[in-house]
């Protein structure tokens, strides 16, 4: 599904964020990218749909070039990719349903959608997706009346209604209070069970161990190790990986 070769990103004037990343992600695979802050995790995710423009390298989605794609082709590719950030980015004064329908903007005529007029099928889809995360009864609530965990679930639904084949999730629990983390991770677990292809940057090591198909350890913009969770988290081969995991264990996070 995703083919990445030689992906490199240099931020001006000379900050090297990614340095020759190679990675293949199969359809239905759940890949967790781990590493310390500043390792390049967020940059990697943003390069996959060119929210950040790679300096060099190649990204293919289902055989189509993301890197180098002209604007119209890129818009089509981005419709296949849902992106969820650690910040919810909801319109606080709008209802939950209105926020979710924003995820359909690329699929409906521009002028009616600007007036808040979406086809019935889009509204029905939004309700179905809200039901998936236990928020169907919250459709008419204002976003700013929700808890942080509820707002993050709305952000996930907003991405889901675009019917993506791939979901990119960037530290989606880091802005949540500890007691709210579990409800968001539960939604992600359900998406995996449904066969969604996902790449998630996370510090939730226990979740990576229990749920991921592949764990990718990124350090200094370089993939040092990748493989099954039991291998990478339990028997790391590289000293930098071992040092990172030792700190995680000492902090009680694995």
PASEBA-1860 file (N, C-alpha, C; in nm, 3 decimals):
! residues 254
1> XXXXXXXX> 0.082/-0.120/0.000/0.000/0.000/0.000/0.086/0.126/0.000 ~ 0.186/0.132/0.093/0.278/0.246/0.097/0.419/0.196/0.073 ~ 0.487/0.263/-0.016/0.625/0.228/-0.051/0.708/0.356/-0.034 ~ 0.802/0.353/0.060/0.886/0.470/0.090/1.031/0.433/0.065 ~ 1.099/0.516/-0.014/1.239/0.489/-0.043/1.319/0.619/-0.038 ~ 1.427/0.614/0.041/1.523/0.724/0.044/1.464/0.856/0.089 ~ 1.365/0.852/0.177/1.296/0.975/0.217/1.386/1.060/0.306 ~ 1.406/1.182/0.262/1.496/1.273/0.333/1.430/1.410/0.344
9> XXXXXXXX> 1.443/1.471/0.462/1.389/1.604/0.482/1.490/1.690/0.558 ~ 1.525/1.803/0.496/1.612/1.901/0.559/1.532/2.030/0.573 ~ 1.517/2.078/0.697/1.453/2.206/0.721/1.559/2.316/0.719 ~ 1.531/2.427/0.649/1.629/2.534/0.640/1.668/2.586/0.780 ~ 1.797/2.622/0.798/1.899/2.616/0.693/1.963/2.478/0.678 ~ 1.975/2.401/0.788/2.047/2.275/0.776/2.007/2.174/0.883 ~ 1.878/2.174/0.922/1.830/2.078/1.020/1.784/1.952/0.950 ~ 1.854/1.842/0.973/1.822/1.715/0.910/1.719/1.641/0.995
17> XXXXXXXX> 1.596/1.628/0.944/1.488/1.564/1.018/1.469/1.418/0.980 ~ 1.485/1.386/0.852/1.478/1.249/0.803/1.599/1.224/0.715 ~ 1.655/1.105/0.727/1.780/1.077/0.656/1.776/0.940/0.589 ~ 1.705/0.934/0.475/1.706/0.811/0.396/1.616/0.702/0.450 ~ 1.491/0.736/0.483/1.398/0.638/0.539/1.345/0.547/0.429 ~ 1.353/0.416/0.453/1.294/0.313/0.367/1.191/0.238/0.450 ~ 1.070/0.225/0.397/0.965/0.158/0.472/0.855/0.112/0.377 ~ 0.807/-0.010/0.396/0.694/-0.063/0.321/0.583/-0.097/0.418
25> XXXXXXXX> 0.461/-0.055/0.387/0.346/-0.080/0.473/0.238/-0.147/0.389 ~ 0.197/-0.264/0.429/0.098/-0.341/0.354/-0.043/-0.297/0.393 ~ -0.139/-0.323/0.304/-0.279/-0.293/0.333/-0.323/-0.368/0.458 ~ -0.392/-0.297/0.547/-0.441/-0.357/0.670/-0.339/-0.366/0.781 ~ -0.218/-0.318/0.756/-0.111/-0.328/0.855/-0.117/-0.209/0.952 ~ -0.080/-0.235/1.076/-0.078/-0.134/1.180/0.068/-0.113/1.221 ~ 0.123/0.000/1.179/0.265/0.030/1.203/0.275/0.139/1.308 ~ 0.352/0.113/1.413/0.376/0.212/1.516/0.519/0.262/1.507
33> XXXXXXXX> 0.532/0.393/1.497/0.663/0.457/1.489/0.698/0.511/1.627 ~ 0.808/0.463/1.684/0.848/0.506/1.817/0.985/0.572/1.810 ~ 1.019/0.640/1.916/1.147/0.710/1.924/1.133/0.831/2.013 ~ 1.245/0.885/2.057/1.240/0.999/2.146/1.191/1.123/2.072 ~ 1.154/1.224/2.148/1.110/1.350/2.088/1.222/1.407/2.000 ~ 1.183/1.453/1.881/1.282/1.505/1.788/1.344/1.402/1.697 ~ 1.297/1.276/1.706/1.354/1.170/1.624/1.311/1.178/1.479 ~ 1.203/1.253/1.449/1.154/1.264/1.312/1.021/1.198/1.288
41> XXXXXXXX> 0.952/1.155/1.394/0.826/1.081/1.378/0.718/1.166/1.310 ~ 0.698/1.287/1.362/0.595/1.374/1.305/0.630/1.413/1.163 ~ 0.756/1.442/1.138/0.798/1.478/1.002/0.772/1.364/0.906 ~ 0.799/1.242/0.948/0.774/1.126/0.862/0.627/1.118/0.825 ~ 0.538/1.128/0.923/0.395/1.120/0.893/0.352/1.232/0.800 ~ 0.400/1.353/0.823/0.358/1.466/0.742/0.414/1.459/0.600 ~ 0.527/1.392/0.584/0.581/1.374/0.449/0.499/1.275/0.367 ~ 0.428/1.184/0.435/0.356/1.079/0.363/0.241/1.136/0.280
49> XXXXXXXX> 0.185/1.250/0.320/0.083/1.312/0.235/0.123/1.454/0.194 ~ 0.250/1.485/0.212/0.311/1.612/0.169/0.253/1.734/0.240 ~ 0.207/1.715/0.364/0.187/1.832/0.449/0.321/1.898/0.475 ~ 0.425/1.815/0.476/0.564/1.862/0.471/0.623/1.809/0.341 ~ 0.685/1.896/0.265/0.742/1.858/0.136/0.878/1.791/0.157 ~ 0.892/1.663/0.119/1.022/1.598/0.134/1.130/1.668/0.050 ~ 1.252/1.661/0.099/1.364/1.718/0.023/1.400/1.627/-0.093 ~ 1.413/1.499/-0.064/1.437/1.399/-0.167/1.368/1.269/-0.125
57> XXXXXXXX> 1.361/1.175/-0.217/1.302/1.045/-0.186/1.170/1.024/-0.256 ~ 1.112/0.909/-0.233/0.991/0.869/-0.304/0.890/0.810/-0.207 ~ 0.763/0.852/-0.225/0.651/0.793/-0.152/0.546/0.753/-0.255 ~ 0.508/0.626/-0.254/0.402/0.575/-0.341/0.286/0.528/-0.254 ~ 0.165/0.560/-0.296/0.043/0.511/-0.232/-0.034/0.430/-0.334 ~ -0.045/0.301/-0.309/-0.112/0.210/-0.404/-0.058/0.227/-0.546 ~ 0.073/0.242/-0.555/0.139/0.252/-0.685/0.141/0.390/-0.746 ~ 0.073/0.487/-0.685/0.070/0.624/-0.738/0.169/0.710/-0.660
65> XXXXXXXX> 0.241/0.794/-0.732/0.342/0.878/-0.670/0.278/0.992/-0.591 ~ 0.308/0.997/-0.462/0.270/1.111/-0.379/0.374/1.221/-0.397 ~ 0.502/1.185/-0.386/0.609/1.280/-0.410/0.609/1.317/-0.558 ~ 0.608/1.445/-0.585/0.610/1.491/-0.723/0.475/1.497/-0.791 ~ 0.368/1.454/-0.722/0.236/1.458/-0.784/0.191/1.603/-0.803 ~ 0.134/1.636/-0.919/0.081/1.772/-0.940/-0.039/1.796/-0.850 ~ -0.081/1.922/-0.834/-0.185/1.957/-0.735/-0.313/1.875/-0.744 ~ -0.368/1.858/-0.863/-0.495/1.786/-0.876/-0.479/1.640/-0.836
73> XXXXXXXX> -0.371/1.577/-0.880/-0.345/1.438/-0.843/-0.322/1.425/-0.693 ~ -0.251/1.522/-0.635/-0.224/1.519/-0.492/-0.353/1.530/-0.412 ~ -0.446/1.616/-0.457/-0.574/1.626/-0.388/-0.647/1.492/-0.388 ~ -0.642/1.423/-0.501/-0.706/1.292/-0.507/-0.642/1.191/-0.413 ~ -0.509/1.195/-0.404/-0.439/1.103/-0.315/-0.468/1.136/-0.170 ~ -0.475/1.265/-0.139/-0.502/1.304/0.000/-0.641/1.262/0.046 ~ -0.734/1.248/-0.048/-0.867/1.201/-0.010/-0.863/1.057/0.039 ~ -0.755/0.985/0.007/-0.740/0.847/0.052/-0.670/0.837/0.187
81> XXXXXXXX> -0.628/0.951/0.242/-0.548/0.951/0.364/-0.616/1.036/0.471 ~ -0.648/0.975/0.584/-0.699/1.050/0.698/-0.584/1.085/0.791 ~ -0.583/1.207/0.841/-0.476/1.253/0.930/-0.536/1.304/1.060 ~ -0.481/1.257/1.172/-0.529/1.297/1.304/-0.408/1.342/1.385 ~ -0.416/1.463/1.439/-0.305/1.522/1.512/-0.333/1.519/1.662 ~ -0.229/1.551/1.740/-0.247/1.555/1.885/-0.340/1.668/1.928 ~ -0.343/1.778/1.851/-0.439/1.884/1.876/-0.566/1.854/1.797 ~ -0.681/1.870/1.860/-0.806/1.825/1.800/-0.847/1.907/1.678
89> XXXXXXXX> -0.814/2.038/1.679/-0.844/2.126/1.566/-0.993/2.125/1.530 ~ -1.078/2.127/1.632/-1.221/2.135/1.609/-1.266/2.281/1.612 ~ -1.377/2.308/1.546/-1.441/2.440/1.556/-1.525/2.435/1.683 ~ -1.476/2.501/1.787/-1.533/2.482/1.921/-1.679/2.524/1.929 ~ -1.719/2.629/1.855/-1.857/2.679/1.865/-1.953/2.601/1.775 ~ -1.900/2.515/1.691/-1.984/2.435/1.601/-2.024/2.305/1.671 ~ -2.128/2.242/1.618/-2.173/2.116/1.677/-2.079/2.003/1.638 ~ -2.093/1.893/1.710/-2.016/1.773/1.678/-2.042/1.730/1.534
97> XXXXXXXX> -2.170/1.728/1.494/-2.204/1.686/1.358/-2.141/1.779/1.255 ~ -2.144/1.908/1.278/-2.084/2.003/1.184/-1.933/1.982/1.172 ~ -1.869/1.954/1.284/-1.726/1.927/1.280/-1.696/1.800/1.202 ~ -1.776/1.698/1.222/-1.754/1.572/1.150/-1.775/1.591/1.001 ~ -1.880/1.664/0.963/-1.909/1.685/0.821/-1.799/1.761/0.750 ~ -1.717/1.834/0.824/-1.603/1.902/0.762/-1.511/1.801/0.694 ~ -1.514/1.678/0.740/-1.434/1.574/0.676/-1.485/1.533/0.539 ~ -1.604/1.579/0.502/-1.661/1.547/0.370/-1.646/1.661/0.271
105> XXXXXXXX> -1.581/1.770/0.309/-1.574/1.888/0.223/-1.511/1.859/0.088 ~ -1.412/1.769/0.086/-1.345/1.739/-0.041/-1.429/1.651/-0.132 ~ -1.545/1.604/-0.084/-1.626/1.509/-0.159/-1.758/1.567/-0.207 ~ -1.788/1.692/-0.171/-1.917/1.749/-0.205/-1.896/1.883/-0.276 ~ -1.997/1.932/-0.350/-1.984/2.061/-0.418/-1.952/2.173/-0.319 ~ -1.864/2.264/-0.362/-1.811/2.365/-0.273/-1.914/2.459/-0.216 ~ -1.998/2.521/-0.299/-2.088/2.626/-0.250/-2.191/2.575/-0.150 ~ -2.263/2.465/-0.179/-2.359/2.416/-0.078/-2.293/2.381/0.054
113> XXXXXXXX> -2.172/2.321/0.048/-2.105/2.281/0.172/-2.065/2.402/0.255 ~ -2.030/2.513/0.188/-1.996/2.635/0.260/-2.115/2.689/0.338 ~ -2.234/2.657/0.292/-2.356/2.699/0.361/-2.405/2.594/0.460 ~ -2.323/2.489/0.478/-2.360/2.383/0.571/-2.461/2.285/0.515 ~ -2.477/2.284/0.382/-2.573/2.194/0.319/-2.501/2.072/0.264 ~ -2.516/1.961/0.333/-2.455/1.836/0.292/-2.564/1.738/0.252 ~ -2.538/1.653/0.154/-2.638/1.552/0.116/-2.675/1.465/0.235 ~ -2.796/1.410/0.231/-2.843/1.323/0.340/-2.749/1.204/0.360
121> XXXXXXXX> -2.693/1.154/0.251/-2.605/1.038/0.265/-2.481/1.072/0.347 ~ -2.433/1.198/0.336/-2.316/1.238/0.415/-2.353/1.252/0.562 ~ -2.472/1.307/0.588/-2.516/1.319/0.727/-2.539/1.180/0.788 ~ -2.595/1.090/0.709/-2.616/0.953/0.758/-2.482/0.886/0.788 ~ -2.385/0.907/0.698/-2.252/0.849/0.719/-2.189/0.905/0.847 ~ -2.205/1.036/0.869/-2.148/1.098/0.990/-2.208/1.036/1.116 ~ -2.339/1.013/1.115/-2.405/0.954/1.232/-2.356/0.811/1.253 ~ -2.341/0.735/1.146/-2.292/0.598/1.157/-2.153/0.596/1.219
129> XXXXXXXX> -2.067/0.686/1.174/-1.930/0.691/1.226/-1.928/0.738/1.372 ~ -2.015/0.833/1.407/-2.024/0.873/1.547/-2.071/0.758/1.634 ~ -2.160/0.677/1.580/-2.208/0.560/1.655/-2.093/0.463/1.682 ~ -2.000/0.451/1.586/-1.886/0.361/1.601/-1.801/0.395/1.723 ~ -1.795/0.524/1.758/-1.711/0.566/1.871/-1.794/0.606/1.993 ~ -1.922/0.571/1.991/-2.007/0.595/2.106/-2.051/0.739/2.126 ~ -2.055/0.817/2.017/-2.090/0.958/2.029/-2.213/0.997/1.947 ~ -2.293/0.901/1.909/-2.412/0.932/1.828/-2.503/1.032/1.898
137> XXXXXXXX> -2.518/1.019/2.029/-2.607/1.107/2.103/-2.549/1.246/2.126 ~ -2.424/1.267/2.083/-2.358/1.395/2.102/-2.362/1.481/1.976 ~ -2.432/1.436/1.873/-2.425/1.501/1.742/-2.458/1.650/1.748 ~ -2.554/1.689/1.832/-2.598/1.828/1.837/-2.527/1.909/1.945 ~ -2.438/1.844/2.018/-2.365/1.916/2.123/-2.257/2.004/2.062 ~ -2.231/2.119/2.124/-2.118/2.202/2.082/-1.988/2.133/2.119 ~ -1.888/2.147/2.031/-1.761/2.078/2.053/-1.693/2.122/2.182 ~ -1.711/2.249/2.220/-1.641/2.297/2.338/-1.705/2.251/2.469
145> XXXXXXXX> -1.813/2.172/2.462/-1.872/2.115/2.583/-1.822/1.973/2.609 ~ -1.738/1.921/2.521/-1.691/1.784/2.532/-1.562/1.775/2.612 ~ -1.538/1.658/2.667/-1.409/1.632/2.732/-1.301/1.618/2.625 ~ -1.175/1.619/2.669/-1.066/1.603/2.573/-1.073/1.471/2.498 ~ -1.106/1.364/2.568/-1.117/1.234/2.502/-1.229/1.231/2.400 ~ -1.341/1.297/2.435/-1.454/1.303/2.341/-1.417/1.387/2.219 ~ -1.346/1.496/2.240/-1.305/1.579/2.127/-1.209/1.503/2.035 ~ -1.119/1.425/2.092/-1.027/1.349/2.007/-1.103/1.242/1.930
153> XXXXXXXX> -1.204/1.183/1.990/-1.286/1.086/1.916/-1.361/1.153/1.802 ~ -1.409/1.276/1.823/-1.473/1.350/1.713/-1.372/1.374/1.602 ~ -1.249/1.409/1.637/-1.145/1.431/1.535/-1.118/1.303/1.455 ~ -1.123/1.189/1.522/-1.105/1.062/1.452/-1.221/1.037/1.356 ~ -1.343/1.065/1.401/-1.460/1.046/1.314/-1.454/1.139/1.195 ~ -1.410/1.262/1.217/-1.396/1.357/1.105/-1.305/1.301/0.997 ~ -1.199/1.232/1.038/-1.111/1.168/0.940/-1.178/1.046/0.877 ~ -1.255/0.972/0.955/-1.317/0.849/0.905/-1.420/0.875/0.796
161> XXXXXXXX> -1.495/0.986/0.806/-1.603/1.008/0.711/-1.552/1.036/0.570 ~ -1.424/1.064/0.555/-1.368/1.079/0.420/-1.341/0.943/0.356 ~ -1.368/0.836/0.431/-1.349/0.697/0.386/-1.206/0.675/0.337 ~ -1.107/0.703/0.422/-0.968/0.686/0.380/-0.929/0.539/0.377 ~ -0.830/0.508/0.295/-0.772/0.374/0.299/-0.658/0.367/0.399 ~ -0.607/0.483/0.436/-0.491/0.493/0.525/-0.517/0.602/0.628 ~ -0.483/0.572/0.754/-0.494/0.671/0.861/-0.355/0.698/0.917 ~ -0.321/0.827/0.931/-0.197/0.869/0.995/-0.234/0.935/1.127
169> XXXXXXXX> -0.178/0.887/1.236/-0.212/0.939/1.369/-0.085/0.984/1.439 ~ -0.082/1.112/1.475/0.040/1.170/1.532/0.020/1.204/1.679 ~ 0.071/1.117/1.767/0.067/1.141/1.912/-0.072/1.183/1.958 ~ -0.172/1.104/1.919/-0.310/1.146/1.940/-0.354/1.142/2.087 ~ -0.273/1.084/2.174/-0.310/1.080/2.316/-0.226/1.175/2.401 ~ -0.127/1.240/2.343/-0.032/1.317/2.424/-0.093/1.441/2.487 ~ -0.203/1.493/2.430/-0.266/1.612/2.486/-0.380/1.577/2.583 ~ -0.398/1.448/2.610/-0.509/1.404/2.694/-0.466/1.379/2.837
177> XXXXXXXX> -0.559/1.400/2.929/-0.535/1.358/3.067/-0.525/1.207/3.070 ~ -0.444/1.151/3.162/-0.421/1.005/3.164/-0.549/0.923/3.167 ~ -0.651/0.970/3.239/-0.773/0.890/3.250/-0.853/0.887/3.121 ~ -0.818/0.972/3.023/-0.891/0.976/2.896/-0.819/0.901/2.785 ~ -0.694/0.863/2.810/-0.614/0.798/2.706/-0.678/0.667/2.662 ~ -0.726/0.589/2.759/-0.778/0.456/2.729/-0.893/0.458/2.631 ~ -0.984/0.558/2.642/-1.100/0.558/2.553/-1.059/0.585/2.408 ~ -0.956/0.669/2.387/-0.909/0.695/2.251/-0.833/0.575/2.196
185> XXXXXXXX> -0.750/0.513/2.279/-0.679/0.393/2.234/-0.776/0.281/2.202 ~ -0.889/0.276/2.274/-0.990/0.175/2.244/-1.049/0.194/2.106 ~ -1.073/0.319/2.065/-1.123/0.347/1.930/-1.020/0.304/1.826 ~ -0.894/0.334/1.849/-0.788/0.295/1.754/-0.780/0.143/1.745 ~ -0.793/0.077/1.857/-0.792/-0.071/1.858/-0.907/-0.125/1.773 ~ -1.025/-0.064/1.784/-1.140/-0.108/1.704/-1.116/-0.086/1.554 ~ -1.052/0.025/1.519/-1.021/0.051/1.378/-0.926/-0.055/1.324 ~ -0.829/-0.092/1.403/-0.737/-0.198/1.361/-0.813/-0.329/1.339
193> XXXXXXXX> -0.903/-0.361/1.431/-0.982/-0.484/1.418/-1.066/-0.481/1.292 ~ -1.104/-0.361/1.246/-1.182/-0.348/1.123/-1.099/-0.351/0.997 ~ -0.967/-0.364/1.011/-0.880/-0.377/0.894/-0.823/-0.248/0.840 ~ -0.837/-0.137/0.913/-0.784/-0.009/0.867/-0.631/-0.011/0.866 ~ -0.572/0.037/0.758/-0.427/0.055/0.753/-0.392/0.181/0.831 ~ -0.299/0.169/0.926/-0.268/0.283/1.012/-0.118/0.294/1.036 ~ -0.071/0.419/1.039/0.064/0.450/1.084/0.048/0.549/1.198 ~ 0.100/0.513/1.313/0.080/0.597/1.431/0.214/0.624/1.497
201> XXXXXXXX> 0.241/0.751/1.522/0.356/0.790/1.603/0.307/0.801/1.746 ~ 0.375/0.733/1.837/0.323/0.725/1.973/0.433/0.703/2.074 ~ 0.403/0.744/2.198/0.486/0.709/2.313/0.417/0.603/2.400 ~ 0.304/0.551/2.353/0.231/0.450/2.427/0.293/0.312/2.399 ~ 0.397/0.280/2.472/0.473/0.158/2.443/0.393/0.031/2.471 ~ 0.312/0.031/2.577/0.231/-0.086/2.605/0.132/-0.113/2.493 ~ 0.075/-0.007/2.440/-0.019/-0.021/2.328/0.054/-0.073/2.205 ~ 0.175/-0.022/2.180/0.255/-0.072/2.068/0.282/-0.220/2.082
209> XXXXXXXX> 0.317/-0.263/2.202/0.347/-0.404/2.228/0.225/-0.492/2.202 ~ 0.107/-0.443/2.244/-0.013/-0.527/2.240/-0.085/-0.526/2.106 ~ -0.072/-0.418/2.029/-0.160/-0.399/1.913/-0.087/-0.394/1.780 ~ 0.034/-0.341/1.776/0.102/-0.317/1.649/0.135/-0.447/1.575 ~ 0.132/-0.439/1.443/0.187/-0.546/1.359/0.337/-0.526/1.341 ~ 0.376/-0.399/1.325/0.516/-0.364/1.303/0.550/-0.245/1.392 ~ 0.664/-0.250/1.457/0.718/-0.136/1.531/0.841/-0.088/1.458 ~ 0.846/0.043/1.436/0.957/0.107/1.365/1.024/0.205/1.460
217> XXXXXXXX> 1.151/0.181/1.493/1.223/0.271/1.583/1.302/0.371/1.502 ~ 1.267/0.498/1.522/1.329/0.607/1.449/1.420/0.684/1.543 ~ 1.541/0.711/1.498/1.638/0.782/1.581/1.720/0.874/1.491 ~ 1.715/1.004/1.521/1.791/1.099/1.439/1.751/1.098/1.293 ~ 1.623/1.070/1.267/1.575/1.067/1.129/1.607/0.941/1.053 ~ 1.660/0.840/1.123/1.700/0.714/1.059/1.622/0.599/1.122 ~ 1.573/0.507/1.039/1.509/0.386/1.091/1.620/0.291/1.134 ~ 1.637/0.276/1.267/1.741/0.186/1.317/1.695/0.041/1.321
225> XXXXXXXX> 1.568/0.020/1.354/1.514/-0.116/1.359/1.366/-0.113/1.324 ~ 1.319/-0.220/1.262/1.176/-0.238/1.239/1.146/-0.386/1.237 ~ 1.028/-0.422/1.287/0.990/-0.562/1.292/0.874/-0.582/1.387 ~ 0.840/-0.707/1.419/0.729/-0.735/1.510/0.757/-0.676/1.649 ~ 0.651/-0.639/1.723/0.671/-0.579/1.855/0.755/-0.665/1.949 ~ 0.732/-0.797/1.949/0.807/-0.884/2.040/0.956/-0.877/2.012 ~ 0.991/-0.857/1.886/1.132/-0.851/1.847/1.193/-0.716/1.882 ~ 1.127/-0.608/1.842/1.185/-0.474/1.862/1.180/-0.433/2.008
233> XXXXXXXX> 1.068/-0.457/2.076/1.054/-0.417/2.215/1.115/-0.516/2.313 ~ 1.120/-0.642/2.271/1.171/-0.745/2.361/1.315/-0.784/2.339 ~ 1.360/-0.777/2.213/1.498/-0.819/2.182/1.563/-0.721/2.085 ~ 1.572/-0.593/2.123/1.632/-0.495/2.031/1.778/-0.526/2.004 ~ 1.821/-0.500/1.881/1.957/-0.532/1.840/2.051/-0.412/1.849 ~ 1.997/-0.292/1.833/2.081/-0.174/1.828/2.095/-0.110/1.967 ~ 2.216/-0.065/2.003/2.236/-0.003/2.134/2.143/0.116/2.160 ~ 2.119/0.198/2.057/2.033/0.315/2.076/1.889/0.272/2.108
241> XXXXXXXX> 1.843/0.164/2.045/1.710/0.113/2.075/1.704/0.063/2.218 ~ 1.806/-0.011/2.260/1.809/-0.063/2.397/1.809/0.050/2.499 ~ 1.887/0.154/2.474/1.893/0.267/2.566/1.757/0.336/2.577 ~ 1.692/0.355/2.463/1.560/0.418/2.461/1.460/0.336/2.542 ~ 1.458/0.205/2.520/1.362/0.120/2.589/1.394/0.107/2.737 ~ 1.520/0.111/2.774/1.558/0.107/2.916/1.501/0.229/2.989 ~ 1.504/0.346/2.923/1.447/0.466/2.983/1.295/0.452/2.996 ~ 1.233/0.391/2.894/1.088/0.372/2.898/1.049/0.279/3.012
249> XXXXXX> 1.125/0.170/3.028/1.097/0.074/3.135/1.117/0.140/3.271 ~ 1.226/0.218/3.285/1.254/0.284/3.413/1.143/0.383/3.451 ~ 1.080/0.441/3.347/0.971/0.535/3.372/0.836/0.464/3.394 ~ 0.838/0.330/3.384/0.716/0.254/3.407/0.617/0.259/3.293 ~ 0.666/0.285/3.171/0.577/0.299/3.055/0.579/0.178/2.964 ~ 0.642/0.070/3.008/0.643/-0.054/2.928/0.649/-0.172/3.023
END
